[in-house]
Every structure is written in structure tokens, then in C-alpha cells.
Amino acid sequence: MSAAPQGKRVLSGMRPTGQLHLGNYHGALRNWVDLQYQYECYFFVADWHALTTGYEDTAGLPEASREMLIDWLAAGLNPGVATLFVQSHVPEHAELHLLLSMITPLGWLERVPTYKDQQEQLKDKDLATYGFLGYPLLQSADILIYRPAFVPVGEDQVAHVEITREIARRFNHLYGREPDFEEKAERAIKELGGRNITLYRNLRKRFQEAGDTAALERARALVEGNARITVADRERLLGYLEGGNVSILPEPQVLLTATPKVPGLDGRKMSKSYGNTIGLREDPDSVAKKLKTMTTDPARVRRTDPGDPGKCPVWDLHRVYSDEQTQQWVQQGCRSAGIGCIECKKPLIDKVVAEIATIRNRAQEYEQSPELVRGILEEGCERARATARETMNDVREAMGLEYR
């Protein structure tokens, strides 16, 4: 085996929808900016995924991908730290998707919660295609090709990572065998040295006999932190902990991330399809005007009517942008009718406009330098392909597809 799974690698992506809005920023992008300095991060433009529901019109994909990347950079993603790339420029994604499709039961795809939900929501589209049915498998290939330790998601997306874990488990069960595996694993244990040999055996026994997951995690850390063993022995020992297989495609863990509620101007979820968004590069005057007319608590018909912040979309934005003192002022002033809705919105408008102005200014450099953006993408795609090739070499070898 050529590469061990990366203990601090993170993978995530977004469909290209053009310029992003505050919902995209606070829902994922802001978190990515923080993660890039804590983990080895791979972030990709999921242009193939855009085809699963929008295959009939692809003319705008290149421009939408470019605009989204500019927003990523303007928001603070650093191409010198994180790997930024386009899904379709790394063909190994498609190869792994094809190979995984050979072993994935059809029922697994049909039971994905969003399969029927999206068919219901997108009745106007013809979604009777394999691409739509198989998009969770393509998503799994996107993840597994980089063998990340974590996939950052909100609670509503945990199911998408779980099917990826099931597919990795099935692949490893079918192909993660090698001749004399146990003998090689036992020899590898002796390479751990000293007390680590006894500790590994004890932790393995506790997990296999009693299901002690804490023991499993300790054993994994013991193996991954040992500099004495080879990469191949490391994978053998990790596989030996749970059974008799090599973990060719390690199961990624969910990295639960806080996703604050960001309402649109009409109180519904912020979405381009609703026409209720505030763009990350929108003109400050337009932002201020939109927020001044944003929907508030319907009970406050007159200035003197008391309100309930819990029923007001503006309050949800205060929870994202305002400090504790301002939030207390809003709560007290709204409930007592001590402040009006326009007055309540003023400190919020100042904060949102300042944030967007910063992003807008950063974006100008990239808007005026298409060659710079293209260079960042090319470099990111090269790095992503190098990692993806390592995985595919191991996958082909395990499946008997390396002809030498």
C-alpha cells in the first residue's frame, strides 16, 4: 500500500451556483476558513454534482464555478494552505465512482433520505436518471478518493457520510485481504516496540471481545503515532484491530459543525430560488436597503406593539452578528416596544455591511486577474490529482486491476 489515511485531513465541496450569499457563507464557507488552519483541507467545486439535477443546461457552469471560487478566496480560503480544485478536473473521481458502482447494492441508493425528497421538490425536472440515483455514490467517491479523517457537515447531512462509511466498509471487506495477512500483522505488532506491543494486544482484545470503542480509538492513535513501522504495516495493524482486513478506503468520521440559522429577507431559508438573498459581493447600499425592508414579527403592526424576537427573522441574524449586550438590548426593547423594528435593525445593518464590504474589496483582486484564479485552480488540481492517484493505485491493486 502506498499511503496511509491522513489523520487530520478534511474534505468538502459545494455545487457551483455562481456568486454566493450570506446563507452559503455562514452555513459552510466561514467554517472552512477556520478549518484550513487546523487540518489538511481539500475543498472542491462539485461541478459533476450540478449535472445530477441540471444536466439539460450546462452553459453557465464555467462562469458559475469561477465566481464561486472568487467568493471562496475573498472570504478567506488560502490556496497556500488548503487545496482548492474542480471535481471534473480530477478524473480519478469518476474511475472510483465506476468501480464502487460495481459493488454497491441498488437498495442502498434508493433508501438515501434525499432521493425521494428531491424528486418530490423538483417535480418539474426529469430525474429518472442513473446520475440522480447514483449521486450519493459519486459523493462517496469524492470523499474516499482522498481518504480523509473527517467530513464537516451539519446534523441534517450525517446520513450522507454514513452511506460513504458503509461503502468503504463493504469495499474493505471484499478487497482488503492479502495472503498471510494475520502472520504479517503479528510480525508488524512486534515492530511497535517495548510496551506498545502489549498495549496494542490488550486494546485490540478489549475492542473485539467487549466492543470497547474507546480502546479502539486508543489503539488507532498508538499505531498512527508510531514512527518505527512502515506505511504498509501501519495499515495492516489498523485493519487487524477490527478484523482481518487492510483498510484500503478508511471510513471517514463526521465532523459536526455549527450551522447558524440564516433567514432570507422574507423569513424563509436564504436561497436563490426564493429570491431572498444577500450576496457576498453585493453593493453596500443595496444590502442596507434590503435589510431595512426585511420581514419582522408580524405581531408588531404598530411601533407601540410589543413583539417576540423568537418569531422575528431579524433576531436570527442578530444571533449571528450581534454581541451579547446588543442581543439583550434587542430582547428587552422588542418585548417592551421600547425600540422599533427600524431601530432594531440599525446595528445589524452596520455589521452586515462591514462584513460584505471586506469580502467585496478582497474579491476585486481576483475579479481583475482571471489568470491568477486560473493558476490557483491548476495548482490545486495538480495537488488533488497526486493524492487521488495514490488512492487509485491501491484500489486497482486490491481489485486485481494492475497488470504488470
VEXDREN-2710 file (C-alpha; in Angstrom, 1 decimal):
% VEXDREN-2710
k/r/px/py/pz
1/MET/0.0/0.0/0.0
2/SER/1.3/3.4/-0.9
3/ALA/-0.4/5.8/1.6
4/ALA/-1.9/5.7/5.0
5/PRO/-5.1/7.7/5.7
6/GLN/-4.4/11.2/6.8
7/GLY/-5.3/11.6/10.5
8/LYS/-6.0/15.3/10.1
9/ARG/-7.3/15.5/6.5
10/VAL/-10.7/17.1/5.8
11/LEU/-12.7/17.0/2.5
12/SER/-15.8/19.1/1.5
13/GLY/-17.3/20.6/-1.6
14/MET/-20.0/22.8/-3.0
15/ARG/-22.1/22.7/-6.1
16/PRO/-21.3/25.8/-8.3
17/THR/-24.2/28.2/-8.2
18/GLY/-22.3/31.4/-9.1
19/GLN/-21.8/34.2/-6.6
20/LEU/-22.6/33.1/-3.0
21/HIS/-24.8/34.7/-0.4
22/LEU/-24.8/35.0/3.4
23/GLY/-26.5/31.7/3.8
24/ASN/-23.7/29.9/2.0
25/TYR/-21.1/31.8/4.0
26/HIS/-22.4/31.1/7.5
27/GLY/-23.7/27.6/6.5
28/ALA/-20.3/26.3/5.4
29/LEU/-17.7/28.7/4.0
30/ARG/-16.9/30.5/7.2
31/ASN/-16.3/27.2/8.9
32/TRP/-14.0/26.1/6.0
33/VAL/-11.9/29.2/6.6
34/ASP/-11.4/28.2/10.2
35/LEU/-10.7/24.5/9.4
36/GLN/-8.0/25.2/6.9
37/TYR/-5.6/26.2/9.7
38/GLN/-6.5/23.1/11.9
39/TYR/-6.5/20.4/9.3
40/GLU/-5.1/19.4/5.9
41/CYS/-8.1/20.6/3.8
42/TYR/-9.3/19.7/0.4
43/PHE/-12.2/21.8/-0.9
44/PHE/-13.7/21.2/-4.4
45/VAL/-16.2/22.7/-6.8
46/ALA/-18.7/19.9/-7.4
47/ASP/-19.5/20.6/-11.0
48/TRP/-20.4/17.0/-11.8
49/HIS/-22.9/17.1/-9.0
50/ALA/-24.5/20.1/-10.6
51/LEU/-25.4/17.8/-13.6
52/THR/-27.4/15.4/-11.5
53/THR/-30.3/17.9/-11.4
54/GLY/-29.2/20.4/-14.1
55/TYR/-27.9/18.3/-16.9
56/GLU/-30.1/20.0/-19.6
57/ASP/-28.3/23.4/-19.4
58/THR/-24.6/23.4/-18.7
59/ALA/-23.6/26.6/-20.5
60/GLY/-23.2/28.6/-17.3
61/LEU/-21.1/26.1/-15.4
62/PRO/-17.6/27.5/-16.1
63/GLU/-18.7/31.0/-15.1
64/ALA/-20.6/29.8/-12.0
65/SER/-17.6/27.8/-10.9
66/ARG/-15.2/30.7/-11.4
67/GLU/-17.5/33.1/-9.5
68/MET/-17.9/30.7/-6.6
69/LEU/-14.1/30.2/-6.3
70/ILE/-13.6/34.0/-6.2
71/ASP/-16.1/34.1/-3.3
72/TRP/-14.1/31.4/-1.5
73/LEU/-10.9/33.3/-1.9
74/ALA/-12.5/36.6/-0.9
75/ALA/-14.0/35.0/2.2
76/GLY/-10.5/33.9/3.3
77/LEU/-9.7/30.5/1.9
78/ASN/-5.9/30.4/1.4
79/PRO/-4.7/28.4/-1.6
80/GLY/-1.3/28.2/0.0
81/VAL/-2.8/26.2/2.9
82/ALA/-5.9/24.5/1.5
83/THR/-6.2/22.5/-1.8
84/LEU/-8.9/24.1/-4.0
85/PHE/-9.9/22.3/-7.1
86/VAL/-12.6/21.4/-9.6
87/GLN/-14.1/17.9/-9.3
88/SER/-14.2/17.3/-13.1
89/HIS/-10.5/18.2/-13.5
90/VAL/-9.6/15.1/-11.4
91/PRO/-10.8/12.1/-13.5
92/GLU/-9.9/9.7/-10.7
93/HIS/-13.2/10.7/-9.0
94/ALA/-15.1/9.1/-12.0
95/GLU/-12.9/6.0/-12.0
96/LEU/-13.5/5.3/-8.3
97/HIS/-17.2/6.0/-8.8
98/LEU/-17.4/3.4/-11.5
99/LEU/-15.5/0.8/-9.5
100/LEU/-17.7/1.4/-6.4
101/SER/-20.8/1.2/-8.5
102/MET/-19.9/-2.5/-9.2
103/ILE/-20.2/-3.4/-5.5
104/THR/-22.9/-1.0/-4.2
105/PRO/-26.4/-2.6/-3.7
106/LEU/-29.1/-0.7/-5.5
107/GLY/-31.2/-0.6/-2.4
108/TRP/-28.6/1.4/-0.6
109/LEU/-29.0/4.3/-3.1
110/GLU/-32.8/4.1/-3.1
111/ARG/-33.0/4.5/0.6
112/VAL/-31.0/7.7/0.9
113/PRO/-33.4/10.2/2.5
114/THR/-32.9/13.0/0.0
115/TYR/-33.6/10.7/-3.0
116/LYS/-37.4/10.8/-2.7
117/ASP/-37.4/14.2/-1.0
118/GLN/-35.7/15.9/-4.0
119/GLN/-37.9/14.0/-6.5
120/GLU/-40.9/15.5/-4.7
121/GLN/-39.4/19.0/-4.6
122/LEU/-38.2/19.0/-8.2
123/LYS/-41.2/17.6/-9.9
124/ASP/-40.7/19.9/-12.9
125/LYS/-37.4/18.1/-13.7
126/ASP/-36.9/14.7/-15.3
127/LEU/-34.9/13.0/-12.6
128/ALA/-35.4/9.4/-13.8
129/THR/-31.6/9.1/-14.5
130/TYR/-28.8/7.0/-13.1
131/GLY/-26.9/10.2/-12.4
132/PHE/-29.6/11.4/-10.0
133/LEU/-30.0/7.9/-8.3
134/GLY/-26.2/7.5/-8.1
135/TYR/-25.2/10.9/-6.9
136/PRO/-24.7/9.7/-3.3
137/LEU/-22.2/7.1/-4.7
138/LEU/-20.4/9.8/-6.6
139/GLN/-20.3/11.8/-3.4
140/SER/-18.8/8.8/-1.6
141/ALA/-16.2/8.5/-4.3
142/ASP/-15.4/12.2/-3.9
143/ILE/-14.7/11.6/-0.2
144/LEU/-13.0/8.3/-0.3
145/ILE/-10.6/9.2/-3.1
146/TYR/-8.8/11.5/-0.6
147/ARG/-9.0/9.1/2.4
148/PRO/-9.9/12.0/4.8
149/ALA/-10.3/11.5/8.5
150/PHE/-13.3/13.9/8.7
151/VAL/-16.1/15.3/6.6
152/PRO/-17.5/18.6/8.0
153/VAL/-21.3/18.5/7.9
154/GLY/-24.4/19.8/9.8
155/GLU/-26.6/17.4/11.6
156/ASP/-29.0/17.1/8.6
157/GLN/-26.2/15.7/6.4
158/VAL/-24.9/13.0/8.6
159/ALA/-26.8/10.3/6.6
160/HIS/-24.7/11.2/3.5
161/VAL/-21.5/10.4/5.3
162/GLU/-22.9/7.2/6.8
163/ILE/-23.5/5.7/3.3
164/THR/-19.9/6.6/2.5
165/ARG/-18.8/4.7/5.6
166/GLU/-20.9/1.7/4.6
167/ILE/-19.5/1.6/1.1
168/ALA/-15.9/1.9/2.4
169/ARG/-16.7/-1.0/4.8
170/ARG/-18.0/-3.2/2.0
171/PHE/-15.0/-2.4/-0.2
172/ASN/-12.6/-3.2/2.5
173/HIS/-14.4/-6.5/3.3
174/LEU/-14.3/-7.6/-0.3
175/TYR/-10.8/-6.5/-1.3
176/GLY/-8.9/-5.7/1.9
177/ARG/-7.4/-9.2/2.1
178/GLU/-3.9/-10.2/1.4
179/PRO/-2.1/-13.6/1.6
180/ASP/-0.9/-14.4/5.1
181/PHE/-2.5/-11.3/6.5
182/GLU/-2.5/-12.4/10.1
183/GLU/1.1/-13.6/10.0
184/LYS/2.1/-10.2/8.6
185/ALA/0.1/-8.4/11.1
186/GLU/1.6/-10.3/14.0
187/ARG/5.1/-9.5/12.7
188/ALA/4.1/-5.9/12.4
189/ILE/3.0/-5.8/16.1
190/LYS/6.5/-6.8/17.1
191/GLU/7.8/-3.7/15.3
192/LEU/5.8/-1.4/17.6
193/GLY/8.5/-2.0/20.2
194/GLY/8.5/-2.4/24.0
195/ARG/5.4/-1.8/26.0
196/ASN/3.5/-0.8/22.8
197/ILE/3.3/-4.5/21.8
198/THR/1.4/-5.5/25.0
199/LEU/-0.7/-2.4/24.9
200/TYR/-1.8/-2.9/21.3
201/ARG/-2.8/-6.5/22.0
202/ASN/-4.7/-5.6/25.1
203/LEU/-6.6/-2.8/23.4
204/ARG/-7.4/-5.0/20.4
205/LYS/-8.7/-7.7/22.7
206/ARG/-10.9/-5.2/24.6
207/PHE/-12.5/-3.9/21.4
208/GLN/-13.0/-7.3/19.8
209/GLU/-14.3/-9.0/22.9
210/ALA/-16.2/-6.2/24.6
211/GLY/-16.8/-3.7/21.8
212/ASP/-14.9/-1.0/23.7
213/THR/-14.8/1.8/21.2
214/ALA/-12.5/3.9/23.5
215/ALA/-10.0/1.1/23.3
216/LEU/-10.2/1.1/19.5
217/GLU/-9.5/4.8/19.3
218/ARG/-6.5/4.5/21.7
219/ALA/-5.2/1.6/19.6
220/ARG/-5.6/3.6/16.4
221/ALA/-3.7/6.5/17.9
222/LEU/-1.0/4.2/19.1
223/VAL/-0.5/2.8/15.6
224/GLU/-0.8/6.1/13.8
225/GLY/1.7/7.8/16.1
226/ASN/4.4/5.2/15.9
227/ALA/7.3/6.2/13.7
228/ARG/9.0/2.8/13.8
229/ILE/6.7/1.0/11.5
230/THR/6.3/1.2/7.7
231/VAL/3.2/2.6/5.9
232/ALA/2.2/-1.0/4.9
233/ASP/2.5/-2.3/8.4
234/ARG/0.5/0.7/9.8
235/GLU/-2.4/-0.2/7.5
236/ARG/-2.2/-3.9/8.4
237/LEU/-2.3/-3.0/12.1
238/LEU/-5.2/-0.7/11.7
239/GLY/-7.1/-3.4/9.8
240/TYR/-6.2/-6.1/12.3
241/LEU/-7.8/-4.1/15.1
242/GLU/-11.3/-4.6/13.7
243/GLY/-10.8/-7.9/11.9
244/GLY/-8.7/-9.4/9.3
245/ASN/-8.7/-6.8/6.5
246/VAL/-6.5/-4.0/5.3
247/SER/-8.3/-0.6/5.5
248/ILE/-7.7/0.4/1.9
249/LEU/-10.5/3.0/2.0
250/PRO/-10.7/4.2/5.6
251/GLU/-14.2/5.1/6.9
252/PRO/-14.4/8.9/7.4
253/GLN/-15.8/10.3/10.5
254/VAL/-18.4/13.1/10.7
255/LEU/-17.1/16.5/11.9
256/LEU/-20.2/18.1/13.2
257/THR/-20.1/21.8/12.5
258/ALA/-22.3/24.6/13.9
259/THR/-24.6/25.9/11.2
260/PRO/-26.4/29.0/12.4
261/LYS/-29.9/29.7/11.0
262/VAL/-29.6/32.4/8.4
263/PRO/-33.0/33.5/7.2
264/GLY/-33.7/35.2/3.9
265/LEU/-35.3/38.6/3.6
266/ASP/-38.8/37.1/3.6
267/GLY/-38.1/34.9/6.7
268/ARG/-37.7/31.6/4.8
269/LYS/-34.4/29.9/4.4
270/MET/-32.0/32.1/2.4
271/SER/-32.0/30.7/-1.2
272/LYS/-31.5/32.0/-4.7
273/SER/-34.6/30.1/-5.7
274/TYR/-36.7/32.2/-3.3
275/GLY/-35.1/35.5/-4.4
276/ASN/-34.5/36.4/-0.8
277/THR/-30.7/36.5/-0.6
278/ILE/-27.9/39.0/0.3
279/GLY/-24.9/38.4/-1.9
280/LEU/-21.4/38.3/-0.5
281/ARG/-20.3/40.9/-3.0
282/GLU/-23.5/42.9/-3.1
283/ASP/-23.4/46.7/-3.2
284/PRO/-23.5/48.0/0.4
285/ASP/-26.3/50.4/-0.3
286/SER/-28.4/47.6/-1.7
287/VAL/-27.6/45.5/1.4
288/ALA/-28.7/48.2/3.7
289/LYS/-31.9/48.8/1.7
290/LYS/-32.8/45.1/1.7
291/LEU/-32.3/44.8/5.4
292/LYS/-34.4/47.8/6.2
293/THR/-37.4/46.2/4.4
294/MET/-36.7/42.7/5.8
295/THR/-39.7/40.8/7.3
296/THR/-40.1/41.2/11.1
297/ASP/-42.5/39.8/13.7
298/PRO/-46.0/40.1/12.1
299/ALA/-47.5/40.9/15.5
300/ARG/-45.7/44.3/15.5
301/VAL/-48.2/46.2/13.3
302/ARG/-47.6/49.5/15.0
303/ARG/-44.5/50.9/16.7
304/THR/-46.1/50.7/20.1
305/ASP/-47.0/46.9/19.7
306/PRO/-44.7/44.7/21.8
307/GLY/-43.0/41.9/19.8
308/ASP/-41.4/38.5/20.2
309/PRO/-37.8/38.1/18.9
310/GLY/-38.4/34.4/18.6
311/LYS/-40.9/35.0/15.9
312/CYS/-38.8/37.6/14.0
313/PRO/-36.2/36.6/11.3
314/VAL/-34.2/39.7/12.1
315/TRP/-33.5/38.2/15.5
316/ASP/-31.9/35.1/13.9
317/LEU/-29.4/37.5/12.1
318/HIS/-28.7/39.3/15.4
319/ARG/-27.8/35.9/16.9
320/VAL/-25.2/35.5/14.1
321/TYR/-23.8/39.1/14.1
322/SER/-24.5/40.9/17.4
323/ASP/-22.7/40.6/20.7
324/GLU/-24.4/39.6/23.9
325/GLN/-25.1/43.2/25.0
326/THR/-26.8/44.1/21.7
327/GLN/-28.8/40.9/21.9
328/GLN/-30.1/41.8/25.3
329/TRP/-31.0/45.3/24.1
330/VAL/-33.0/43.7/21.3
331/GLN/-34.8/41.3/23.5
332/GLN/-35.7/43.9/26.1
333/GLY/-36.6/46.6/23.6
334/CYS/-38.7/44.4/21.3
335/ARG/-40.7/42.8/24.0
336/SER/-41.4/46.1/25.7
337/ALA/-41.9/48.1/22.5
338/GLY/-39.1/50.3/23.7
339/ILE/-37.5/50.1/20.3
340/GLY/-39.0/50.0/16.8
341/CYS/-38.1/47.5/14.1
342/ILE/-36.0/50.0/12.1
343/GLU/-34.1/50.9/15.3
344/CYS/-33.5/47.2/16.0
345/LYS/-32.1/46.7/12.5
346/LYS/-29.6/49.5/12.6
347/PRO/-26.7/47.8/14.5
348/LEU/-27.3/44.7/12.4
349/ILE/-27.1/46.6/9.1
350/ASP/-23.8/48.2/10.2
351/LYS/-22.3/44.7/11.0
352/VAL/-23.5/43.0/7.8
353/VAL/-22.5/45.9/5.5
354/ALA/-19.0/46.0/7.1
355/GLU/-18.5/42.2/6.6
356/ILE/-19.7/42.3/3.0
357/ALA/-17.6/45.4/2.2
358/THR/-14.5/43.5/3.4
359/ILE/-15.3/40.5/1.2
360/ARG/-16.2/42.7/-1.7
361/ASN/-12.8/44.5/-1.5
362/ARG/-10.9/41.3/-1.4
363/ALA/-12.8/39.9/-4.4
364/GLN/-11.7/42.8/-6.6
365/GLU/-8.2/41.5/-7.0
366/TYR/-9.4/38.2/-8.3
367/GLU/-12.2/39.7/-10.5
368/GLN/-9.5/41.7/-12.2
369/SER/-7.0/38.9/-12.5
370/PRO/-8.6/35.8/-14.2
371/GLU/-5.1/34.4/-14.8
372/LEU/-4.5/34.4/-11.0
373/VAL/-7.7/32.4/-10.4
374/ARG/-6.8/30.0/-13.2
375/GLY/-3.4/29.4/-11.8
376/ILE/-4.8/28.8/-8.3
377/LEU/-7.1/26.2/-9.8
378/GLU/-4.5/24.5/-11.9
379/GLU/-2.1/24.2/-8.9
380/GLY/-4.9/22.8/-6.7
381/CYS/-6.0/20.3/-9.3
382/GLU/-2.4/19.0/-9.6
383/ARG/-2.2/18.5/-5.8
384/ALA/-5.6/16.8/-5.7
385/ARG/-4.7/14.5/-8.6
386/ALA/-1.4/13.5/-6.9
387/THR/-3.3/12.4/-3.8
388/ALA/-6.1/10.8/-5.9
389/ARG/-3.6/8.7/-7.9
390/GLU/-2.2/7.2/-4.8
391/THR/-5.6/6.0/-3.7
392/MET/-6.4/4.6/-7.1
393/ASN/-3.1/2.7/-7.3
394/ASP/-4.1/1.0/-4.1
395/VAL/-7.7/0.4/-5.2
396/ARG/-6.6/-1.1/-8.6
397/GLU/-4.0/-3.3/-6.9
398/ALA/-6.6/-4.6/-4.4
399/MET/-9.1/-5.3/-7.1
400/GLY/-6.6/-7.1/-9.3
401/LEU/-6.7/-4.4/-12.0
402/GLU/-2.9/-3.7/-12.1
403/TYR/-1.5/-5.7/-15.0
404/ARG/2.3/-5.9/-14.8
END
